[in-house]
Amino acid sequence: MRKPVTSSNRESGGYPYYGASGIVDYVSDYISDGDYLLISEDGANLLVRSTLIAFSISGKNWVNNHAHVLKFDTYETRRYVEFFLNSIDLSPWVTGGAQPKLNQKNPNKIQIPLPSQREQQRIVSILDRFDALCNDLTSGLPAEIEARQKQYEYYRDKLLKFQELDIQI
């Protein structure tokens, strides 16, 4: 399910081309279609964590050889594993010196405590709502900040408008 294509050999198009940390490009073809969890395979991000290590994708896509591709039976299990992997220190499973790597064998050694499907649904529901509050541009914190900015501008303009006085000297 992974196939690298050099930038010079990529034909531009409408399908996302994923690498270790997300979308790298858009290409004219796809190699898989569905809901998957991608896990970064290599790069300094495995240790410094400037972007997510695990991220969900949906739809037609092309994944290169810098991300592991996992498929789950349910949305809740996929998201639960995603949240879990992004919350732990992966350094015990990372190899390599100059180029950190999470080879295919090592992620299989990570023990993930998997609660019942019902408990996964409860946990994922809470974390999805929290994620939306923090990151969704139409709701949550960003929308609240924008609303307060507009409110500030309204009152600022109202307070700084002075009625002209007709003063004769």
DSSP file with accessible surface (Angstrom, degrees, kcal/mol):
  #  RESIDUE AA STRUCTURE BP1 BP2  ACC     N-H-->O    O-->H-N    N-H-->O    O-->H-N    TCO  KAPPA ALPHA  PHI   PSI    X-CA   Y-CA   Z-CA
    1    1 A M              0   0  119      0, 0.0    62,-0.5     0, 0.0     2,-0.4   0.000 360.0 360.0 360.0   5.0    0.0    0.0    0.0
    2    2 A R        +     0   0   84     60,-0.1    62,-0.2    63,-0.1    63,-0.1  -0.982 360.0 164.3-126.2 136.4    3.0    2.3   -0.1
    3    3 A K        -     0   0  116     60,-2.6     2,-0.1    -2,-0.4    28,-0.0  -0.879  25.4-140.9-153.2 115.4    4.9    3.4   -3.2
    4    4 A P        -     0   0   70      0, 0.0     2,-0.4     0, 0.0    60,-0.0  -0.460  15.0-172.7 -76.7 147.2    7.3    6.3   -3.5
    5    5 A V        -     0   0   30     -2,-0.1     5,-0.1     5,-0.0    -2,-0.0  -0.968  25.4-123.6-137.7 121.2    7.4    8.5   -6.5
    6    6 A T    >>  -     0   0   80     -2,-0.4     3,-1.4     1,-0.1     4,-0.7  -0.274  27.4-112.4 -61.5 153.6   10.1   11.1   -6.9
    7    7 A S  G >4 S+     0   0   88      1,-0.3     3,-0.8     2,-0.2    -1,-0.1   0.853 117.9  56.0 -59.0 -33.9    8.9   14.7   -7.4
    8    8 A S  G 34 S+     0   0  102      1,-0.2    -1,-0.3     3,-0.0    -2,-0.0   0.756 110.1  45.8 -71.4 -21.0   10.2   14.7  -11.0
    9    9 A N  G <4 S+     0   0  125     -3,-1.4     2,-0.4     2,-0.1    -1,-0.2   0.428  89.4 106.0 -99.9  -0.7    8.1   11.6  -11.8
   10   10 A R    <<  -     0   0   55     -3,-0.8     2,-0.6    -4,-0.7    16,-0.0  -0.664  61.1-145.9 -81.9 135.4    4.8   12.8  -10.1
   11   11 A E        -     0   0  141     -2,-0.4    17,-2.2    18,-0.0    18,-0.2  -0.885  27.3-117.6-100.0 120.8    2.0   13.9  -12.3
   12   12 A S  E     +A   27   0A 101     -2,-0.6    15,-0.3    15,-0.2     2,-0.2  -0.242  55.8 127.0 -59.8 141.2    0.1   16.8  -10.7
   13   13 A G  E     -     0   0A  30     13,-1.0    15,-0.3     2,-0.2    -1,-0.1  -0.865  66.2 -71.8-168.2-156.9   -3.5   16.1   -9.9
   14   14 A G  E    S+     0   0A  64     -2,-0.2    14,-0.2    13,-0.1    -2,-0.1   0.361  88.4  95.3-105.7   4.6   -6.2   16.0   -7.2
   15   15 A Y  E    S-A   27   0A  74     12,-2.6    12,-3.2    14,-0.1    -2,-0.2  -0.829  77.1-113.9-101.4 134.6   -5.3   13.1   -5.0
   16   16 A P  E     -A   26   0A  21      0, 0.0    46,-2.2     0, 0.0     2,-0.6  -0.382  20.1-152.8 -67.5 138.4   -3.2   13.7   -1.8
   17   17 A Y  E     -Ab  25  62A   4      8,-3.0     7,-3.5    44,-0.2     8,-1.4  -0.963  20.7-154.5-111.6 110.8    0.3   12.1   -1.8
   18   18 A Y  E     +Ab  23  63A  27     44,-3.2    46,-2.9    -2,-0.6    48,-0.3  -0.684  18.8 172.5 -97.0 146.0    1.2   11.4    1.8
   19   19 A G  E >   -A   22   0A   2      3,-2.9     3,-1.0    -2,-0.3    -1,-0.0  -0.455  57.4 -59.5-124.7-157.6    4.6   11.2    3.5
   20   20 A A  T 3  S+     0   0   14      1,-0.2    20,-0.2    -2,-0.2    48,-0.1   0.778 132.5  28.7 -62.8 -29.9    5.8   10.8    7.1
   21   21 A S  T 3  S-     0   0   67      1,-0.3     2,-0.3    18,-0.1    -1,-0.2   0.185 122.7 -74.7-121.7  17.0    4.2   14.1    8.3
   22   22 A G  E <  S+A   19   0A  16     -3,-1.0    -3,-2.9    29,-0.1    -1,-0.3  -0.898  89.2   6.0 131.3-156.0    1.2   14.6    6.1
   23   23 A I  E     +A   18   0A  78     -2,-0.3    -5,-0.2    -5,-0.2     3,-0.1  -0.491  47.5 173.4 -72.6 127.2    0.4   15.7    2.6
   24   24 A V  E     -     0   0A  78     -7,-3.5     2,-0.3     1,-0.4    -6,-0.2   0.708  64.8 -25.7-100.3 -32.2    3.6   16.2    0.5
   25   25 A D  E     -A   17   0A  55     -8,-1.4    -8,-3.0   -10,-0.0     2,-0.4  -0.933  60.6-103.8-165.4 178.5    1.9   16.8   -2.9
   26   26 A Y  E     -A   16   0A 111     -2,-0.3   -13,-1.0   -10,-0.2     2,-0.2  -0.997  38.2-169.3-124.0 130.4   -1.2   16.2   -5.0
   27   27 A V  E     -A   15   0A   8    -12,-3.2   -12,-2.6    -2,-0.4   -15,-0.2  -0.749  31.9-118.6-121.7 167.0   -1.0   13.6   -7.7
   28   28 A S  S    S+     0   0   48    -17,-2.2     2,-0.3   -15,-0.3   -16,-0.1   0.502  92.8  38.2 -84.5  -5.4   -3.1   12.4  -10.7
   29   29 A D        -     0   0   90    -18,-0.2     2,-0.3   -14,-0.2    -2,-0.2  -0.876  66.3-145.6-138.2 169.9   -3.6    8.8   -9.5
   30   30 A Y        -     0   0   78     -2,-0.3    32,-0.2     1,-0.1     3,-0.1  -0.946  10.2-162.5-136.4 157.6   -4.2    6.9   -6.3
   31   31 A I  S    S+     0   0   63     30,-2.3     2,-0.3    -2,-0.3    31,-0.2   0.499  77.6  27.4-116.8 -10.7   -3.3    3.5   -4.9
   32   32 A S  E     -C   61   0B  11     29,-1.9    29,-2.7     2,-0.1     2,-0.4  -0.991  55.5-162.2-148.7 158.9   -5.8    3.2   -2.1
   33   33 A D  E     +C   60   0B  90     -2,-0.3     2,-0.3    27,-0.2    27,-0.2  -0.962  51.5  55.6-143.5 116.5   -9.2    4.3   -1.2
   34   34 A G  E    S-C   59   0B  16     25,-1.4    25,-0.8    -2,-0.4     2,-0.5  -0.984  86.4 -46.9 158.2-164.8  -10.5    4.2    2.4
   35   35 A D  E     +C   58   0B  76     -2,-0.3    37,-0.4    23,-0.2     2,-0.3  -0.925  60.8 163.9-107.0 123.4   -9.9    5.2    6.0
   36   36 A Y  E     -C   57   0B  17     21,-2.2    21,-2.5    -2,-0.5     2,-0.5  -0.912  36.6-130.9-137.2 160.8   -6.4    4.6    7.3
   37   37 A L  E     -CD  56  70B   0     33,-2.8    33,-2.7    -2,-0.3     2,-0.4  -0.973  24.8-157.5-111.4 123.9   -4.1    5.5   10.1
   38   38 A L  E     -CD  55  69B   0     17,-2.9    17,-2.3    -2,-0.5     2,-0.4  -0.859   4.8-165.1-102.0 138.9   -0.6    6.6    8.9
   39   39 A I  E     -CD  54  68B   7     29,-2.0    29,-3.2    -2,-0.4    15,-0.2  -0.992  28.8-110.1-123.9 128.4    2.3    6.4   11.3
   40   40 A S  E     - D   0  67B   1     13,-2.5    27,-0.2    -2,-0.4     3,-0.1  -0.271  27.3-169.7 -55.7 136.2    5.6    8.3   10.5
   41   41 A E        +     0   0   14     25,-2.6    61,-4.2     1,-0.2     2,-0.3   0.766  62.1   3.8 -98.7 -32.8    8.4    5.9    9.6
   42   42 A D  B    S+E  101   0C  22     24,-0.7    -1,-0.2    59,-0.3    59,-0.2  -0.934  76.9  80.5-149.9 168.3   11.4    8.2    9.7
   43   43 A G  S >  S-     0   0   15     57,-2.1     3,-1.6    -2,-0.3     4,-0.3  -0.203  79.1 -78.1 113.6 157.8   12.6   11.7   10.3
   44   44 A A  T >> S+     0   0   60      1,-0.3     4,-2.4     2,-0.2     3,-2.1   0.776 116.1  77.5 -60.4 -25.9   13.6   13.8   13.3
   45   45 A N  H 3> S+     0   0   16      1,-0.3     4,-1.8     2,-0.2    -1,-0.3   0.778  78.4  72.0 -58.5 -24.9    9.9   14.4   14.0
   46   46 A L  H <4 S+     0   0    1     -3,-1.6    44,-0.4     1,-0.2    -1,-0.3   0.832 114.4  24.0 -59.3 -28.5    9.8   11.0   15.6
   47   47 A L  H <4 S+     0   0   92     -3,-2.1    -2,-0.2    -4,-0.3    -1,-0.2   0.810 128.6  41.0-105.3 -40.4   11.8   12.4   18.5
   48   48 A V  H  < S-     0   0  102     -4,-2.4    -3,-0.2     0, 0.0    -2,-0.1   0.711  86.9-150.0 -86.3 -20.5   11.2   16.2   18.5
   49   49 A R     <  +     0   0   70     -4,-1.8    -4,-0.1    -5,-0.3    -3,-0.1   0.902  39.4 151.7  55.6  55.6    7.4   15.9   17.8
   50   50 A S  S    S+     0   0   98      2,-0.1     2,-0.3     1,-0.0    -1,-0.1   0.709  73.8  21.5 -85.1 -20.5    6.8   19.1   15.9
   51   51 A T  S    S-     0   0   64     -6,-0.2   -29,-0.1     1,-0.0    -1,-0.0  -0.895 106.4 -71.3-133.8 170.8    3.9   17.5   14.0
   52   52 A L        -     0   0   99     -2,-0.3     3,-0.1   -31,-0.1    -2,-0.1  -0.293  28.7-153.6 -64.5 144.7    1.7   14.5   14.8
   53   53 A I  S    S+     0   0    0      1,-0.2   -13,-2.5    29,-0.1     2,-0.4   0.826  85.2  36.2 -83.7 -38.1    3.3   11.0   14.5
   54   54 A A  E    S+C   39   0B   0    -15,-0.2     2,-0.3    28,-0.2   -15,-0.2  -0.954  71.2 168.6-119.2 136.1    0.0    9.3   13.7
   55   55 A F  E     -C   38   0B  26    -17,-2.3   -17,-2.9    -2,-0.4     2,-0.2  -0.995  28.7-123.1-150.6 143.5   -2.8   10.8   11.6
   56   56 A S  E     -C   37   0B  35     -2,-0.3     2,-0.3   -19,-0.2   -19,-0.2  -0.604  24.9-173.0 -85.0 144.7   -6.0    9.6   10.0
   57   57 A I  E     -C   36   0B   6    -21,-2.5   -21,-2.2    -2,-0.2     2,-0.3  -0.948   2.3-165.5-132.5 156.0   -6.7    9.9    6.3
   58   58 A S  E     +C   35   0B  73     -2,-0.3   -23,-0.2   -23,-0.2     2,-0.1  -0.993  45.1  16.1-140.9 147.6   -9.9    9.2    4.3
   59   59 A G  E    S-C   34   0B  29    -25,-0.8   -25,-1.4    -2,-0.3     2,-0.3  -0.435 102.4 -12.2  95.2-166.9  -10.7    8.8    0.6
   60   60 A K  E    S+C   33   0B  85    -27,-0.2     2,-0.3    -2,-0.1   -27,-0.2  -0.554  78.5 148.2 -74.6 133.1   -8.5    8.2   -2.4
   61   61 A N  E     -C   32   0B   1    -29,-2.7   -30,-2.3    -2,-0.3   -29,-1.9  -0.958  44.0-131.3-157.1 171.6   -4.9    8.7   -1.7
   62   62 A W  E     -b   17   0A  25    -46,-2.2   -44,-3.2    -2,-0.3     2,-0.5  -0.999  21.7-163.6-133.7 125.4   -1.3    7.7   -2.5
   63   63 A V  E     -b   18   0A   0    -62,-0.5   -60,-2.6    -2,-0.4   -44,-0.2  -0.950   9.1-146.9-113.4 131.3    1.1    7.0    0.5
   64   64 A N    >   -     0   0   10    -46,-2.9     3,-1.0    -2,-0.5   -46,-0.0  -0.181  37.1 -88.4 -85.4-174.1    4.8    6.9   -0.1
   65   65 A N  T 3  S+     0   0   57      1,-0.2   -46,-0.1   -63,-0.1    -1,-0.1   0.318 111.6  78.9 -82.8  13.3    7.3    4.7    1.8
   66   66 A H  T 3  S+     0   0   67    -48,-0.3   -25,-2.6   -25,-0.1   -24,-0.7   0.327  90.0  56.4-102.3   8.3    7.9    7.1    4.7
   67   67 A A  E <  S-D   40   0B   0     -3,-1.0     2,-0.3   -27,-0.2   -27,-0.2  -1.000  75.7-130.5-140.0 139.1    4.6    6.2    6.5
   68   68 A H  E     -D   39   0B  14    -29,-3.2   -29,-2.0    -2,-0.4     2,-0.5  -0.676  25.2-142.2 -81.3 142.8    3.2    3.0    7.8
   69   69 A V  E     -D   38   0B  32     -2,-0.3     2,-0.4   -31,-0.2   -31,-0.2  -0.932  19.9-177.9-113.5 122.9   -0.4    2.3    6.7
   70   70 A L  E     -D   37   0B  54    -33,-2.7   -33,-2.8    -2,-0.5     2,-0.4  -0.955   9.5-160.0-120.9 141.5   -2.8    0.7    9.2
   71   71 A K        -     0   0  131     -2,-0.4     2,-0.3   -35,-0.2   -35,-0.1  -0.965   9.8-167.1-120.9 136.9   -6.5   -0.2    8.6
   72   72 A F        -     0   0   49    -37,-0.4   -37,-0.1    -2,-0.4     3,-0.0  -0.853  28.5-128.1-122.1 158.1   -9.0   -0.8   11.3
   73   73 A D  S    S+     0   0  170     -2,-0.3     2,-0.3     1,-0.1    -1,-0.1   0.786  92.3  33.6 -73.5 -29.9  -12.5   -2.3   11.5
   74   74 A T  S  > S-     0   0   45      1,-0.1     4,-2.0    -3,-0.0     5,-0.2  -0.938  71.6-128.7-131.5 153.8  -14.0    0.7   13.3
   75   75 A Y  H  > S+     0   0   99     -2,-0.3     4,-2.9     1,-0.2     5,-0.3   0.912 109.5  55.6 -58.6 -45.1  -13.5    4.5   13.4
   76   76 A E  H  > S+     0   0   50      1,-0.2     4,-2.7     2,-0.2    -1,-0.2   0.894 107.6  46.7 -62.2 -41.5  -13.3    4.4   17.2
   77   77 A T  H  > S+     0   0   20      2,-0.2     4,-2.6     1,-0.2     5,-0.3   0.928 113.0  49.8 -67.2 -42.3  -10.4    1.9   17.2
   78   78 A R  H  X S+     0   0   14     -4,-2.0     4,-2.3     1,-0.2    -2,-0.2   0.950 115.8  42.2 -60.1 -48.1   -8.5    3.8   14.6
   79   79 A R  H  X S+     0   0   25     -4,-2.9     4,-3.0     2,-0.2     5,-0.2   0.885 112.5  54.3 -68.2 -37.5   -8.9    7.2   16.4
   80   80 A Y  H  X S+     0   0   29     -4,-2.7     4,-2.7    -5,-0.3    -1,-0.2   0.950 111.4  44.7 -59.8 -48.2   -8.2    5.6   19.8
   81   81 A V  H  X S+     0   0    8     -4,-2.6     4,-3.0     2,-0.2     5,-0.3   0.909 112.7  52.8 -63.8 -39.3   -4.9    4.1   18.5
   82   82 A E  H  X S+     0   0   10     -4,-2.3     4,-2.0    -5,-0.3   -28,-0.2   0.953 111.7  44.5 -59.9 -50.4   -4.1    7.5   16.8
   83   83 A F  H  X S+     0   0   42     -4,-3.0     4,-0.7     1,-0.2    -2,-0.2   0.917 114.7  50.3 -60.4 -43.1   -4.7    9.4   20.1
   84   84 A F  H >X S+     0   0   43     -4,-2.7     3,-1.3    -5,-0.2     4,-0.7   0.952 110.5  47.1 -61.9 -50.7   -2.7    6.8   22.0
   85   85 A L  H >< S+     0   0    7     -4,-3.0     3,-0.6     1,-0.3    -1,-0.2   0.854 110.9  52.6 -63.0 -33.7    0.3    6.9   19.7
   86   86 A N  H 3< S+     0   0   37     -4,-2.0    -1,-0.3    -5,-0.3    -2,-0.2   0.630 108.8  52.2 -76.1 -10.2    0.4   10.7   19.7
   87   87 A S  H << S+     0   0   89     -3,-1.3     2,-0.3    -4,-0.7    -1,-0.2   0.533  99.0  73.2-102.2  -7.8    0.4   10.7   23.4
   88   88 A I  S << S-     0   0   36     -4,-0.7     2,-0.6    -3,-0.6     0, 0.0  -0.700  84.3-107.0-108.8 162.2    3.4    8.4   24.2
   89   89 A D        -     0   0  102     -2,-0.3   -42,-0.1     1,-0.1     4,-0.1  -0.746  28.6-172.2 -82.9 118.6    7.1    8.6   23.9
   90   90 A L    >>  +     0   0    2     -2,-0.6     3,-2.3   -44,-0.4     4,-0.6   0.487  56.0 104.4 -91.6  -2.1    8.2    6.5   20.9
   91   91 A S  G >4 S+     0   0   50      1,-0.3     3,-1.0     2,-0.2    -1,-0.2   0.798  70.6  63.8 -56.0 -31.6   11.9    6.8   21.5
   92   92 A P  G 34 S+     0   0   94      0, 0.0    -1,-0.3     0, 0.0    -2,-0.1   0.769 110.9  39.3 -62.6 -20.6   12.2    3.2   22.9
   93   93 A W  G <4 S+     0   0   59     -3,-2.3     2,-0.4    -4,-0.1    10,-0.3   0.423  95.1 100.0-106.4  -1.7   11.1    1.9   19.4
   94   94 A V    <<  -     0   0   24     -3,-1.0     2,-0.2    -4,-0.6     8,-0.2  -0.726  50.9-173.6 -89.9 133.9   13.0    4.4   17.3
   95   95 A T  B     +F  101   0C  58      6,-3.2     6,-2.8    -2,-0.4    -2,-0.1  -0.682  36.3  63.4-115.3 174.3   16.3    3.2   15.7
   96   96 A G        -     0   0   57     -2,-0.2     5,-0.1     4,-0.2    -2,-0.0   0.209  57.6-130.5  90.1 148.2   19.0    5.0   13.8
   97   97 A G  S    S+     0   0   74      2,-0.1    -2,-0.0     3,-0.1     0, 0.0   0.877  96.4  19.9 -96.4 -75.5   21.4    7.8   14.7
   98   98 A A  S    S+     0   0  110      1,-0.3   -54,-0.1     2,-0.0    -2,-0.0   0.872 135.6  36.8 -67.9 -36.5   21.4   10.6   12.1
   99   99 A Q  S    S-     0   0  105    -56,-0.1    -1,-0.3   -55,-0.0    -2,-0.1  -0.873  86.4-142.9-120.0  97.4   18.1    9.6   10.6
  100  100 A P        -     0   0    9      0, 0.0   -57,-2.1     0, 0.0     2,-0.4  -0.307  24.4-170.9 -58.3 141.2   15.6    8.3   13.3
  101  101 A K  B     -EF  42  95C  70     -6,-2.8    -6,-3.2   -59,-0.2     2,-0.7  -0.999  28.9-159.0-141.7 138.9   13.5    5.4   12.0
  102  102 A L        -     0   0    1    -61,-4.2    -8,-0.1    -2,-0.4   -63,-0.0  -0.849  31.4-159.4-113.2  86.0   10.5    3.5   13.2
  103  103 A N        -     0   0   45     -2,-0.7     3,-0.3   -10,-0.3   -35,-0.0  -0.145  30.2-100.9 -67.2 168.8   10.9    0.3   11.2
  104  104 A Q  S  > S+     0   0  135      1,-0.2     4,-0.8     2,-0.2    -1,-0.1   0.841 118.2  55.4 -63.2 -31.6    7.9   -2.0   10.6
  105  105 A K  T  4 S+     0   0  136      1,-0.2     4,-0.4     2,-0.2     3,-0.3   0.904 102.6  55.0 -69.0 -41.0    9.0   -4.5   13.2
  106  106 A N  T >> S+     0   0   13     -3,-0.3     3,-1.8     1,-0.2     4,-0.5   0.881  99.7  55.3 -69.4 -41.0    9.2   -2.0   16.1
  107  107 A P  G >4 S+     0   0   26      0, 0.0     3,-1.2     0, 0.0    -1,-0.2   0.863 101.7  62.1 -59.3 -29.0    5.6   -0.5   16.0
  108  108 A N  G 3< S+     0   0  129     -4,-0.8    -2,-0.2    -3,-0.3    -3,-0.1   0.682  98.4  57.4 -68.0 -14.9    4.4   -4.1   16.3
  109  109 A K  G <4 S+     0   0  114     -3,-1.8     2,-0.4    -4,-0.4    -1,-0.3   0.591  79.5 106.2 -88.5 -13.8    6.1   -4.3   19.7
  110  110 A I    <<  -     0   0   17     -3,-1.2     2,-0.7    -4,-0.5   -20,-0.0  -0.550  67.3-141.1 -71.4 121.7    4.2   -1.3   21.1
  111  111 A Q        -     0   0  173     -2,-0.4    -2,-0.1     2,-0.0    -1,-0.1  -0.772  17.0-166.5 -87.6 118.8    1.6   -2.6   23.6
  112  112 A I        -     0   0   56     -2,-0.7     2,-0.7     2,-0.0   -31,-0.1  -0.926  19.4-133.8-109.1 116.9   -1.6   -0.6   23.2
  113  113 A P        -     0   0   79      0, 0.0   -29,-0.0     0, 0.0    -2,-0.0  -0.583  26.1-163.7 -70.7 111.4   -4.1   -1.0   26.0
  114  114 A L        -     0   0   95     -2,-0.7     3,-0.1   -33,-0.0   -37,-0.0  -0.849   2.1-162.2-105.4 105.3   -7.3   -1.5   24.1
  115  115 A P        -     0   0   38      0, 0.0     5,-0.1     0, 0.0     0, 0.0  -0.136  41.2 -63.4 -73.5 180.0  -10.5   -1.1   26.2
  116  116 A S     >  -     0   0   77      1,-0.1     4,-2.7     3,-0.1     5,-0.2  -0.128  50.7-106.9 -59.9 160.9  -13.9   -2.3   25.1
  117  117 A Q  H  > S+     0   0   72      1,-0.2     4,-2.5     2,-0.2     5,-0.2   0.896 121.7  53.1 -58.9 -39.2  -15.5   -0.9   22.0
  118  118 A R  H  > S+     0   0  208      2,-0.2     4,-2.0     1,-0.2    -1,-0.2   0.912 110.3  46.3 -63.3 -42.9  -18.0    1.0   24.2
  119  119 A E  H  > S+     0   0   64      2,-0.2     4,-2.7     1,-0.2     5,-0.2   0.889 110.4  53.5 -68.7 -37.7  -15.1    2.6   26.2
  120  120 A Q  H  X S+     0   0    6     -4,-2.7     4,-3.1     1,-0.2     5,-0.3   0.932 108.5  50.6 -59.7 -43.8  -13.2    3.4   23.0
  121  121 A Q  H  X S+     0   0   87     -4,-2.5     4,-2.3     1,-0.2    -2,-0.2   0.906 111.1  48.2 -60.3 -42.9  -16.3    5.2   21.7
  122  122 A R  H  X S+     0   0  130     -4,-2.0     4,-2.0     2,-0.2    -2,-0.2   0.946 115.1  44.0 -63.1 -47.8  -16.6    7.2   24.9
  123  123 A I  H  X S+     0   0   40     -4,-2.7     4,-2.6     1,-0.2     5,-0.2   0.939 115.5  47.2 -64.3 -46.8  -12.9    8.2   25.0
  124  124 A V  H  X S+     0   0    3     -4,-3.1     4,-3.1    -5,-0.2     5,-0.3   0.899 109.4  54.8 -64.9 -38.6  -12.8    9.1   21.3
  125  125 A S  H  X S+     0   0   52     -4,-2.3     4,-2.1    -5,-0.3    -1,-0.2   0.936 111.3  44.5 -59.7 -46.2  -16.1   11.1   21.5
  126  126 A I  H  X S+     0   0   72     -4,-2.0     4,-2.4     2,-0.2    -2,-0.2   0.946 116.5  45.3 -63.9 -47.6  -14.6   13.2   24.3
  127  127 A L  H  X S+     0   0   64     -4,-2.6     4,-2.7     1,-0.2    -2,-0.2   0.875 111.5  52.4 -69.0 -35.3  -11.2   13.7   22.5
  128  128 A D  H  X S+     0   0   35     -4,-3.1     4,-2.5    -5,-0.2    -1,-0.2   0.914 110.8  47.9 -64.3 -42.7  -12.9   14.4   19.2
  129  129 A R  H  X S+     0   0  150     -4,-2.1     4,-2.4    -5,-0.3    -2,-0.2   0.925 113.1  47.8 -63.8 -42.6  -15.0   17.1   20.8
  130  130 A F  H  X S+     0   0  133     -4,-2.4     4,-1.9     2,-0.2    -2,-0.2   0.926 111.2  51.3 -63.4 -42.3  -12.0   18.6   22.5
  131  131 A D  H  X S+     0   0   67     -4,-2.7     4,-2.6     1,-0.2     5,-0.4   0.917 110.3  49.2 -60.7 -43.4  -10.1   18.5   19.3
  132  132 A A  H  X S+     0   0   32     -4,-2.5     4,-2.0     1,-0.2     7,-0.3   0.914 108.8  52.8 -63.6 -41.6  -12.9   20.3   17.5
  133  133 A L  H  < S+     0   0   98     -4,-2.4     8,-4.9     1,-0.2    -1,-0.2   0.877 118.0  37.3 -60.5 -36.7  -13.1   23.0   20.2
  134  134 A C  H  < S+     0   0   45     -4,-1.9    -2,-0.2     6,-0.2    -1,-0.2   0.803 133.3  18.1 -85.6 -30.5   -9.3   23.7   19.9
  135  135 A N  H  < S+     0   0  100     -4,-2.6     2,-0.4    -5,-0.2    -3,-0.2   0.635  86.3 105.7-122.2 -20.5   -8.9   23.3   16.1
  136  136 A D    ><  -     0   0   64     -4,-2.0     3,-0.8    -5,-0.4     7,-0.5  -0.545  55.0-151.5 -72.3 125.2  -12.1   23.6   14.1
  137  137 A L  T 3  S+     0   0  135     -2,-0.4    -1,-0.2     1,-0.2     3,-0.1   0.650  93.7  50.4 -72.2 -14.7  -12.2   27.0   12.4
  138  138 A T  T 3  S+     0   0  118     -6,-0.1     2,-0.3     1,-0.0    -1,-0.2   0.547 121.8  16.7 -99.7  -9.3  -16.0   27.1   12.5
  139  139 A S  S <> S+     0   0   47     -3,-0.8     4,-0.6    -7,-0.3     5,-0.1  -0.913  99.8  30.4-147.5 174.6  -16.4   26.2   16.1
  140  140 A G  H  > S-     0   0   19     -2,-0.3     4,-2.3     1,-0.2    -6,-0.2  -0.267 109.9 -14.9  75.5-156.3  -14.5   26.2   19.3
  141  141 A L  H  > S+     0   0   98     -8,-4.9     4,-2.9     1,-0.2     5,-0.2   0.894 131.7  51.2 -58.7 -48.3  -11.6   28.4   20.3
  142  142 A P  H  > S+     0   0   35      0, 0.0     4,-2.3     0, 0.0    -1,-0.2   0.928 113.4  46.5 -58.9 -41.0  -10.7   29.9   16.9
  143  143 A A  H  X S+     0   0   29     -4,-0.6     4,-2.4    -7,-0.5    -2,-0.2   0.896 112.6  50.6 -66.5 -38.7  -14.3   30.9   16.3
  144  144 A E  H  X S+     0   0   94     -4,-2.3     4,-2.5     2,-0.2     5,-0.2   0.914 109.6  50.0 -65.2 -41.7  -14.5   32.3   19.8
  145  145 A I  H  X S+     0   0  104     -4,-2.9     4,-2.2     2,-0.2    -2,-0.2   0.931 111.5  48.9 -62.5 -43.3  -11.3   34.3   19.3
  146  146 A E  H  X S+     0   0  103     -4,-2.3     4,-2.3    -5,-0.2    -2,-0.2   0.922 111.1  49.9 -63.3 -41.9  -12.6   35.7   16.0
  147  147 A A  H  X S+     0   0   38     -4,-2.4     4,-2.3     1,-0.2    -2,-0.2   0.914 111.5  48.0 -63.9 -42.2  -15.9   36.7   17.7
  148  148 A R  H  X S+     0   0  110     -4,-2.5     4,-2.7     2,-0.2    -1,-0.2   0.867 109.4  54.3 -67.0 -33.5  -14.1   38.4   20.6
  149  149 A Q  H  X S+     0   0   91     -4,-2.2     4,-2.5    -5,-0.2    -2,-0.2   0.936 110.4  45.8 -64.7 -43.5  -11.9   40.3   18.0
  150  150 A K  H  X S+     0   0  125     -4,-2.3     4,-2.4     2,-0.2    -2,-0.2   0.901 112.7  50.7 -65.8 -39.2  -15.0   41.6   16.2
  151  151 A Q  H  X S+     0   0   85     -4,-2.3     4,-2.4     2,-0.2     5,-0.3   0.931 110.4  49.5 -63.8 -43.6  -16.6   42.5   19.5
  152  152 A Y  H  X S+     0   0  127     -4,-2.7     4,-2.9     1,-0.2    -2,-0.2   0.934 111.3  48.9 -59.5 -47.4  -13.4   44.4   20.5
  153  153 A E  H  X S+     0   0   73     -4,-2.5     4,-2.6     1,-0.2     5,-0.2   0.900 110.2  52.3 -62.8 -39.0  -13.3   46.3   17.2
  154  154 A Y  H  X S+     0   0  124     -4,-2.4     4,-2.3     2,-0.2    -1,-0.2   0.961 115.0  39.6 -61.2 -52.3  -17.0   47.2   17.4
  155  155 A Y  H  X S+     0   0  125     -4,-2.4     4,-2.8     2,-0.2     5,-0.2   0.876 113.9  54.7 -70.0 -34.3  -16.6   48.7   20.9
  156  156 A R  H  X S+     0   0   88     -4,-2.9     4,-2.0    -5,-0.3    -1,-0.2   0.959 111.7  44.2 -60.5 -48.8  -13.3   50.3   20.1
  157  157 A D  H  < S+     0   0   79     -4,-2.6     4,-0.4    -5,-0.2    -2,-0.2   0.891 114.7  49.6 -64.1 -38.6  -14.8   52.1   17.1
  158  158 A K  H >< S+     0   0  128     -4,-2.3     3,-0.7    -5,-0.2    -1,-0.2   0.917 113.7  45.3 -66.6 -42.0  -17.9   53.1   19.1
  159  159 A L  H 3< S+     0   0  132     -4,-2.8    -1,-0.2     1,-0.2    -2,-0.2   0.790 113.3  49.5 -73.2 -28.0  -15.8   54.4   22.0
  160  160 A L  T 3< S+     0   0  110     -4,-2.0     2,-0.6    -5,-0.2    -1,-0.2   0.388  87.1  97.6 -96.1   4.6  -13.4   56.3   19.8
  161  161 A K    <   -     0   0  167     -3,-0.7     2,-0.4    -4,-0.4    -4,-0.0  -0.846  58.6-166.5 -91.9 121.8  -16.1   58.0   17.7
  162  162 A F        -     0   0  168     -2,-0.6     2,-0.3     3,-0.0    -2,-0.1  -0.894  21.9-121.0-112.0 139.3  -16.6   61.5   19.0
  163  163 A Q        -     0   0  176     -2,-0.4     2,-0.2     1,-0.1    -2,-0.0  -0.601  35.8-115.4 -75.1 132.5  -19.5   63.7   18.1
  164  164 A E        -     0   0  185     -2,-0.3     2,-0.4     1,-0.0    -1,-0.1  -0.500  26.7-142.4 -72.8 135.3  -18.2   66.9   16.6
  165  165 A L        -     0   0  131     -2,-0.2     2,-1.3     2,-0.0    -1,-0.0  -0.797  10.2-131.1 -96.7 139.5  -19.0   69.9   18.7
  166  166 A D        +     0   0  146     -2,-0.4     2,-0.5     2,-0.0    -2,-0.0  -0.739  38.1 174.6 -90.5  92.5  -19.9   73.1   17.0
  167  167 A I        -     0   0  122     -2,-1.3     2,-0.5     2,-0.0    -2,-0.0  -0.895  15.3-159.8-105.8 128.5  -17.6   75.5   18.8
  168  168 A Q              0   0  166     -2,-0.5    -2,-0.0     0, 0.0     0, 0.0  -0.899 360.0 360.0-109.5 134.6  -17.4   79.1   17.7
  169  169 A I              0   0  211     -2,-0.5    -2,-0.0     0, 0.0     0, 0.0  -0.773 360.0 360.0-107.6 360.0  -14.5   81.2   18.7
